[in-house]
Amino acid sequence: MMSLNDEAENVVKAAQTVLVHSLAVWALEIGKFETRLLMPVLSHLDSSLNDLSQLLESPGEDGIEEEFNRTIDTIRSRSIRFIEVLTSLVPMLFSRVLQSGL
């Protein structure tokens, strides 16, 4: 999951399109989809959204507006990446539900 936070956009895209899908297939095969893939992604997303919420609720300081905006953009981008990963995992999650017979 660390590759999703990489500064290089091509690394992030490769992680989103190839690595996450491969990990999802593997996790499904070994019965660890929820515990080893889905829950960590949800945890990272929750952490990112909490960071964003805390930052937006904190009082702004004079002279650091540009840094503040960069930080918000970084956290927002990170959150969007994890939402995109979750979106890409929906078919695998559906498959897992079908496999479990629920």
Protein Blocks (a to p, Z undefined) as FASTA:
>chain_A
ZZmmpfblklmmmmmmmmmmmmmmmmmmnopmmmmmmmmmmmmmmmmmmmmmmmmmpccd
ehilmmmmmmmmmmmmmmmmmmmmmmmmmmmmmmmmmmnoZZ
